[in-house]
Each structure stands twice: as structure tokens, then as C-alpha cells.
Amino acid sequence: MSTDVLDSLVHAHLPAAARGDRDAYGRIVAACQGTVTSIALAIVRDVPASEDVAQEAFLSAWQNLRRLKNPDSFLPWLRQITRNLARDHLRAQGRRREPAGDVERLLAQVADPRPEPGEHAAELEQQAVAAAVIDSLPEESREVLLLYYREGQSSRQVAGLLGLQDAAVRKRLSRARERVREELLQRLGDFAKSTAPGAAFTTAVAIALATAAPPAAAATALGLGALGGAKGLAKVGVGALGGAAIGIGGGLLGIWMGVRRYLRAPFDERERRGLLAYALVMSGLVVGFSLGIVALAKIPGWIPHFALSVGFMVGISVSCGAWLPNILEPRRARERELDPVGATARQARERRNGRWGAIAGIVLGSAGLLLGLWLSGRMG
């Protein structure tokens, strides 16, 4: 899509999007997703992470559209949101980005004729090589080069999308060619094109938009929710069913969005089957807990509610803390083999964050349960 067409599309749909039209904003997402994901990928060097950052950027822009006064400022504003979120992602992962490794060593590993455990191994290797090539580029050339390959190798198109002069884009491309040999640039180009976002990414953002709202609408919904919650302390009925529906919907969305990044390219058949089983069991826990709360609403006392909640927390803790890591271990082992320093440090942080998250979840969940039982008079 040419920059003129993109500008026209943004101008045409932005007013409706600012009024809360999700379909209008979805068309803007589809038009801008290549640029946004390329900017994120240039910083985080990981395709799934770049798509997560891009999705967050689109959601952040959606929720703050009413603050934007000039449609001409939308694309520069969206680009800056993406860069800020990508840098925040790196800081959250450990305050600095570990080097991806030596390109030549990684190429030798890719060429190793040993049999691989599954189809995803080749993708992991290509990702490691691409990350190393991106690291070796001048920082100012990374966004330009990735977008150049994803946009049909048109420097004018890249210039328009990034708000640069064509001469500046060509100069940055030239610096990249001076720094990295042509074979590696071609591999990066193939990688960039093969990982460009498509309809699945647009759909994922649309699903996320279904649970998000612009500030005014969100404030209204929050007020209504608080009112409904207050009434729910006195009466249990339609409110309980509505709360269960919201809980089920939000829980299922979170579960399946969480495993989506792995199911798109499973490491092997064992991982694919394990992830599907994990998602189905977790979905069953969410549905069972939500419906159980409704079923127990009119039963006096606190013991049944406490037992149901404890069982739910134990099930979630075991699934997330033991079952899922076991499913993903072959993938993690391969990542450590390809990037011993970076992957090991990253996985250690993930385990540490997971432990603290589990502790916080159990403490806060228990506190919320006890408070809810006390406020409802069941523990009086």
C-alpha cells in the first residue's frame, strides 16, 4: 500500500475510530501493521515478542485516540508508541538486550547436518541468525532495512512510512550494506518477508479490541460495573450470571491468546498436543470455577466457596507452574543451545517472574476471597 493511499485511509477512518467504531480502527490496523511490527522487531529482535508489542501499541493508540487532534499526527504518534513499548519490553526482560551471538557461529549451527527434533527447530535457527544480523546493523538502519524488505524493496515507500526523506533511507541502506555482507542481508530479507504479519495478526488485534474501549466508553462501563457490583453484594442472580459470563470470556481469551504464539509454530507434535491439552484443561478450570460460583451463590456458609476457590487456585498453579514448563522444555533447551548466554538469562528471568507472579496471585486471590466472603456476610 502506497503512503498516499495509507494517509487517505487513515484520514477516512480515524474520525469514526475515535468515536468507538472498532471496524474502522481494524482497517487502520490492517494498513499499518507491517510498519508497526517492523519497528518493534528492529528493537526486540524476536517475532512473537514484536507482534505482542505491536498489538499493545495498537490497543494503546485505540484507548487514547480522543487525545489526538490532528489526523496527520497519527502515524508519527503510533510509531513513537511502538518504540516506547518495545524499549519497555526490553527493560522488563532485564534492562538490557543480550547480544544475539556471532553470526558465523550461528550459520555453522544452521548448516549442521544433525537431525532436528522437529520442524520448529529450523525456525528457531533462522530467528537466531536474523537477530544476530539485526544486532550487527547500525541502529539507525534496523527499522529501515526490515521495512524495506517487507515493503517490496522501495526506499520511497519506506521513507513515507517512517517519515523520512528518500535520500536518508537510501543512505541508511547503504550503511547496512557496508556493514553486513550481501548473503546475510538476503537471509534477513527472506526472514523479514516470511514473518510479515497477515490476517491472523489483524484478527488477534480485533479480538483484543472487543474487550477494550476508548476512555469515555471505558469510564462509562467502569461506572456501570461498579454499580452492578454494589448491587450484587445485596442480590445474587442475573448479576452473578453476568459476572460468570464475563469471567469465562476473559479467562478463555487470556488462555488461548497465551498459547497462540506457540501453536502458530509448534516445536514438534508432542508440544502441539501438549499445548492443546493444557489450553483445554485450563479452559475447563475457568468454566467450572465460574459456573461453580453461580451454583453456590444461594448456599449459605463459607466452606463450599472456600473449597472451590482453593481447588481452582491449586489447579491453576500446578498447570502453570509444572505442566506448561514441562511441555515447553524441548523448545527451551533448543533456544539455550542456539543462544547459551541470552536464552539462559531470559529463561531464568521468566522463571523468577513466574514464581513471584504465582505468589502474588495466590496472596491477592486469597485476600480477595476472604474479603468477598466477609462482605457477603458468610463469615459473619
VEXRO-176929 format. One line per field, with one value per residue (C-alpha): residue number from 1; x negated, y negated, z negated. Coordinates in Angstrom, 3 decimals, m for minus. Example, Ala and Ser with C-alpha at 12.3 -4.5 7.8 and 13.67 -1.06 7.14 Angstrom:
# VEXRO-176929
nr: c(1 2)
xx: c(m12.300 m13.670)
yy: c(4.500 1.060)
zz: c(m7.800 m7.140)
***
This chain:
# VEXRO-176929
nr: c(1 2 3 4 5 6 7 8 9 10 11 12 13 14 15 16 17 18 19 20 21 22 23 24 25 26 27 28 29 30 31 32 33 34 35 36 37 38 39 40 41 42 43 44 45 46 47 48 49 50 51 52 53 54 55 56 57 58 59 60 61 62 63 64 65 66 67 68 69 70 71 72 73 74 75 76 77 78 79 80 81 82 83 84 85 86 87 88 89 90 91 92 93 94 95 96 97 98 99 100 101 102 103 104 105 106 107 108 109 110 111 112 113 114 115 116 117 118 119 120 121 122 123 124 125 126 127 128 129 130 131 132 133 134 135 136 137 138 139 140 141 142 143 144 145 146 147 148 149 150 151 152 153 154 155 156 157 158 159 160 161 162 163 164 165 166 167 168 169 170 171 172 173 174 175 176 177 178 179 180 181 182 183 184 185 186 187 188 189 190 191 192 193 194 195 196 197 198 199 200 201 202 203 204 205 206 207 208 209 210 211 212 213 214 215 216 217 218 219 220 221 222 223 224 225 226 227 228 229 230 231 232 233 234 235 236 237 238 239 240 241 242 243 244 245 246 247 248 249 250 251 252 253 254 255 256 257 258 259 260 261 262 263 264 265 266 267 268 269 270 271 272 273 274 275 276 277 278 279 280 281 282 283 284 285 286 287 288 289 290 291 292 293 294 295 296 297 298 299 300 301 302 303 304 305 306 307 308 309 310 311 312 313 314 315 316 317 318 319 320 321 322 323 324 325 326 327 328 329 330 331 332 333 334 335 336 337 338 339 340 341 342 343 344 345 346 347 348 349 350 351 352 353 354 355 356 357 358 359 360 361 362 363 364 365 366 367 368 369 370 371 372 373 374 375 376 377 378 379 380)
xx: c(0.000 m1.431 m1.840 0.716 3.315 2.400 2.764 6.141 7.311 6.253 7.979 11.137 11.480 9.835 12.858 15.141 12.490 12.191 15.950 15.525 16.001 13.888 14.350 12.949 9.961 9.493 8.997 6.338 4.643 4.555 2.967 0.350 m0.566 m3.584 m5.175 m4.403 m5.644 m8.821 m9.628 m9.041 m11.101 m14.034 m14.186 m13.185 m14.627 m12.007 m8.973 m6.413 m7.552 m7.405 m3.813 m2.921 m4.449 m2.661 0.669 0.125 m0.754 2.463 4.501 2.771 3.442 7.075 7.647 6.094 7.485 9.585 6.397 5.231 6.321 4.666 5.043 1.679 0.060 1.479 m1.325 m4.220 m2.370 m1.801 m5.454 m6.617 m4.194 m5.628 m9.242 m8.493 m6.660 m9.425 m12.035 m9.811 m9.657 m13.451 m13.712 m11.158 m13.219 m16.322 m17.128 m19.405 m19.290 m21.712 m23.767 m22.247 m25.597 m28.184 m26.598 m29.185 m28.842 m25.081 m25.339 m27.538 m24.904 m22.198 m24.292 m24.883 m23.531 m22.421 m18.738 m16.478 m13.736 m11.011 m10.009 m10.236 m13.994 m14.753 m12.613 m14.440 m17.768 m16.652 m15.327 m18.688 m20.566 m18.179 m18.577 m22.364 m22.235 m19.968 m22.430 m25.298 m23.497 m23.862 m20.984 m19.537 m19.391 m17.418 m13.886 m14.674 m16.067 m13.295 m10.592 m12.462 m12.216 m8.623 m7.507 m8.777 m12.245 m11.018 m13.053 m10.381 m7.718 m9.879 m10.603 m6.900 m6.067 m8.831 m8.505 m11.991 m13.466 m14.130 m17.796 m18.079 m16.590 m18.988 m21.917 m20.936 m20.507 m23.972 m25.453 m23.780 m25.273 m28.704 m28.397 m26.874 m27.678 m25.052 m24.345 m23.324 m21.234 m19.404 m18.730 m17.410 m15.237 m13.764 m13.179 m11.504 m9.147 m8.273 m7.410 m5.407 m2.055 1.046 4.738 4.082 2.429 5.295 7.769 5.831 5.952 9.671 10.291 8.345 10.304 13.519 12.554 11.002 12.687 11.786 11.511 15.042 16.690 14.376 15.277 18.972 18.520 16.481 19.189 21.896 19.731 19.167 22.898 23.663 21.043 22.536 25.993 24.534 23.491 27.139 28.645 27.321 28.990 28.662 25.576 23.913 24.663 23.350 20.209 19.697 20.079 17.515 15.161 15.469 14.993 11.990 10.414 10.779 9.442 6.384 5.668 5.899 4.064 1.324 0.724 1.330 m2.290 m3.455 m0.694 m1.431 m4.745 m4.946 m8.394 m7.165 m3.992 m4.441 m4.433 m1.396 0.651 m0.535 0.398 3.856 4.424 3.141 5.423 8.449 7.819 7.260 10.454 12.297 10.974 12.133 15.587 16.021 14.967 17.191 20.256 19.476 19.564 23.009 24.256 23.062 24.448 27.552 25.879 25.192 21.847 18.327 16.814 18.107 16.933 13.562 13.063 13.998 11.624 8.720 9.228 9.236 6.027 4.274 5.305 4.078 0.809 m0.019 0.888 m1.115 m3.973 m4.698 m2.736 m3.330 m7.107 m7.376 m5.581 m7.889 m11.186 m12.384 m11.852 m13.669 m16.573 m16.979 m16.901 m19.676 m21.731 m21.439 m21.971 m23.603 m24.016 m20.942 m18.411 m19.621 m19.367 m15.986 m14.534 m15.862 m14.082 m10.890 m11.009 m11.706 m8.910 m6.597 m7.292 m6.662 m3.570 m2.226 m2.911 m1.261 1.705 2.258 1.911 4.159 6.644 6.886 7.284 9.991 11.785 11.754 12.860 15.687 16.897 16.749 18.587 21.297 21.891 20.976 18.197 20.132)
yy: c(0.000 m3.369 m6.065 m8.276 m5.517 m4.868 m8.541 m8.676 m5.555 m6.931 m10.254 m8.457 m6.068 m7.861 m10.044 m7.003 m5.073 m7.920 m7.620 m3.953 m2.240 0.912 1.889 m1.457 m1.066 2.508 1.225 m1.163 1.721 3.834 0.965 0.096 3.477 4.049 0.781 1.220 4.818 3.944 1.124 3.460 6.262 3.914 3.306 6.595 8.927 11.600 12.100 13.253 10.516 7.920 8.907 8.688 5.201 4.174 5.406 3.471 0.374 0.597 1.060 m1.864 m4.086 m2.931 m3.818 m7.263 m8.241 m11.041 m12.830 m13.014 m16.312 m16.103 m13.012 m13.847 m13.112 m9.586 m7.661 m9.504 m9.087 m5.361 m4.849 m6.505 m4.475 m1.327 m2.321 m3.204 0.064 2.085 0.451 1.047 4.701 4.910 3.247 5.669 8.542 7.438 3.762 4.564 6.696 9.589 9.901 12.450 14.116 14.409 14.614 17.007 19.416 19.410 20.017 23.017 24.364 23.889 25.866 28.699 31.892 33.474 34.456 31.961 32.771 31.081 28.552 25.626 26.134 24.636 21.612 21.107 21.209 18.712 16.454 16.600 15.750 12.881 11.497 11.630 9.850 7.147 6.698 6.225 3.426 m0.255 m1.061 m3.704 m1.190 1.565 0.230 m0.934 2.402 4.579 2.358 2.159 5.918 6.103 3.262 4.585 3.005 m0.516 m3.208 m5.833 m3.687 m3.198 m6.919 m7.723 m5.133 m6.268 m9.991 m10.280 m11.676 m9.169 m10.201 m9.458 m5.995 m5.199 m6.381 m4.083 m1.165 m1.861 m1.813 1.518 2.993 1.748 3.398 6.778 8.955 9.471 13.132 12.264 9.312 11.601 14.066 11.247 10.106 13.574 13.794 10.367 11.227 14.674 13.323 10.293 10.100 11.228 11.731 13.721 10.697 8.413 10.894 11.095 7.308 7.319 9.888 7.763 4.672 6.464 6.243 2.761 m0.620 m4.280 m6.323 m7.740 m4.402 m2.676 m5.152 m4.579 m0.814 m1.070 m3.124 m0.687 2.222 0.643 0.009 3.574 4.844 2.855 4.205 7.689 7.585 7.385 9.586 12.609 13.632 12.015 10.194 13.469 14.932 11.824 11.890 15.544 14.823 12.030 14.224 17.118 14.902 13.079 16.258 18.182 15.246 14.998 18.733 19.108 15.854 17.096 20.344 18.837 17.760 21.341 23.058 20.936 22.774 25.740 27.144 30.673 32.756 33.516 29.817 29.149 31.887 30.815 27.178 28.099 30.340 27.612 24.976 27.278 28.198 24.552 23.604 26.306 24.929 21.399 22.520 24.884 22.281 19.549 21.786 23.185 19.701 19.160 22.546 21.835 18.294 19.229 21.783 20.337 20.517 20.047 23.551 24.569 21.291 21.539 25.144 24.311 21.332 23.246 26.084 23.608 21.914 25.260 26.391 23.167 23.234 26.828 26.281 23.063 23.920 27.527 28.778 25.903 25.653 29.405 29.058 26.222 27.681 29.135 25.731 24.009 26.465 25.736 21.994 22.419 24.413 21.681 18.788 20.093 16.723 14.792 17.637 18.912 15.450 14.791 18.099 17.567 14.206 15.794 18.465 15.870 13.606 16.609 17.577 14.059 13.799 17.049 15.925 12.563 14.229 16.649 13.933 11.435 14.117 15.409 11.894 11.142 14.385 13.718 10.112 11.191 13.820 11.310 8.573 11.032 11.922 15.581 15.348 13.169)
zz: c(0.000 1.026 m1.579 0.201 0.000 m3.631 m4.531 m2.788 m4.617 m7.997 m7.342 m6.198 m9.139 m12.066 m12.983 m13.202 m15.124 m17.631 m18.203 m19.096 m15.715 m16.023 m12.380 m11.252 m13.541 m12.351 m8.798 m10.087 m11.904 m8.740 m6.820 m9.464 m10.929 m8.669 m9.747 m13.427 m13.662 m11.740 m14.161 m17.102 m15.540 m14.941 m18.693 m20.341 m17.609 m18.281 m16.028 m18.644 m21.033 m18.246 m17.494 m21.180 m21.323 m18.118 m19.442 m22.657 m20.621 m18.603 m21.785 m23.484 m20.478 m20.366 m24.002 m23.553 m20.146 m21.619 m22.633 m19.023 m17.495 m14.072 m11.824 m10.236 m13.587 m13.865 m12.143 m13.877 m17.172 m16.572 m15.615 m18.832 m20.950 m19.370 m20.017 m23.629 m24.261 m22.594 m24.819 m27.841 m26.818 m26.766 m30.166 m31.571 m30.175 m32.030 m31.379 m28.503 m25.410 m25.379 m22.176 m19.832 m19.219 m16.494 m13.045 m11.614 m14.554 m14.193 m10.452 m11.148 m13.525 m10.916 m8.420 m10.923 m9.309 m12.578 m12.637 m14.369 m16.881 m14.853 m12.241 m14.624 m15.118 m11.698 m12.506 m15.805 m13.990 m11.362 m14.100 m15.890 m12.681 m11.912 m15.443 m15.104 m11.741 m13.174 m16.050 m13.606 m11.742 m12.600 m14.952 m12.648 m9.784 m11.503 m11.083 m7.570 m6.419 m7.854 m6.417 m3.110 m2.651 m3.848 m1.564 1.751 1.505 2.219 0.496 1.263 m0.366 m3.457 m3.614 m3.612 m6.251 m8.614 m7.963 m6.435 m3.254 m0.484 m0.450 m4.174 m3.672 m0.828 m2.933 m5.804 m3.418 m2.058 m5.559 m6.221 m3.041 m4.076 m7.487 m6.535 m3.566 m0.873 m1.675 m5.227 m4.103 m1.707 m4.513 m6.655 m3.760 m3.308 m7.051 m7.180 m4.328 m5.652 m9.104 m7.966 m9.795 m7.947 m8.561 m11.752 m13.362 m12.321 m13.790 m17.060 m17.426 m16.591 m19.333 m21.808 m20.734 m21.627 m25.302 m25.115 m24.897 m24.354 m27.578 m27.617 m26.924 m29.366 m32.107 m31.495 m31.570 m34.762 m36.450 m35.433 m36.561 m39.967 m40.340 m39.344 m41.775 m44.640 m43.908 m43.613 m47.265 m48.166 m45.473 m43.619 m40.383 m36.997 m38.247 m39.149 m35.750 m34.037 m36.152 m35.320 m31.613 m31.813 m33.838 m31.408 m28.356 m29.772 m31.105 m27.850 m25.843 m28.084 m27.912 m24.146 m23.424 m25.752 m23.852 m20.411 m19.928 m20.443 m18.482 m15.414 m15.062 m17.470 m18.190 m17.467 m17.535 m21.239 m22.070 m19.874 m21.550 m24.992 m24.428 m23.174 m26.197 m28.530 m26.995 m27.160 m30.809 m31.766 m29.918 m31.849 m35.136 m34.275 m33.121 m36.067 m38.627 m37.154 m36.960 m40.400 m41.909 m40.390 m41.604 m45.158 m45.254 m47.250 m49.503 m52.972 m54.695 m53.502 m53.351 m49.868 m48.337 m50.046 m48.920 m45.314 m45.227 m46.769 m44.299 m41.429 m42.608 m43.092 m39.613 m38.016 m39.988 m39.045 m35.391 m35.004 m37.345 m36.403 m33.403 m30.963 m31.647 m31.037 m27.695 m26.600 m27.871 m24.499 m22.897 m25.759 m25.535 m21.833 m22.499 m25.098 m22.612 m19.985 m22.403 m25.622 m27.319 m26.237 m26.346 m29.721 m31.279 m29.677 m30.838 m34.363 m34.482 m33.186 m35.909 m38.585 m37.372 m37.160 m40.770 m42.047 m39.884 m41.301 m44.872 m44.257 m42.572 m45.449 m48.104 m46.328 m45.300 m48.857 m50.224 m47.679 m48.506 m52.244 m51.745 m49.465 m51.935 m54.781 m52.849 m51.815 m55.461 m55.011 m57.590 m59.986)
***
